[in-house]
Amino acid sequence: MVVAIDEVLDVLRDGKWHTIEDIQTKCRHLNQNQIQFIIAFLREYGFVDSKRQRWSTKLRVARLTLPMLNFLQRLEDLKG
């Protein structure tokens, strides 16, 4: 499951809003339910912002929060 989370984070790493369909296109082995579950987990801990579809419980789009983007950038910088 950690690999799946890493793959979703890689898609979101650009800081832009991504649809669940876009994420699924780039993470082909994950289905929409798995992606929804991962995004919900990341959102619960403040790593991701997301928006829901109107009148639905399903997520529509997601992006990394600024603190998470800064953390990932700092981590890359430390790799040297």
C-alpha positions, 0 to 999 in steps of 0.5 A: 500500500505504501507504493500506491501512496507514493504513486499518488503523491508523485502525480500530485507533486506538481501542486496542481488540482488533479481529477481522480480520473487523471490520477487513475490514468497515471496509476493504472493498477489502482482503481477509483475506490483505491484512489479515493481511499488514499486521497481520503487518508492523505486529506485526514492528515492534512497532506492533501486538499480535495473537493467533492462532487456536488451532491456526492460523497465522492472526491472530484479533485485533489492537490497537495497542501503547501506544507506537504509540497514544501516538505517533499521539496526539502526532502529532495534537497536533502538527497543532494 
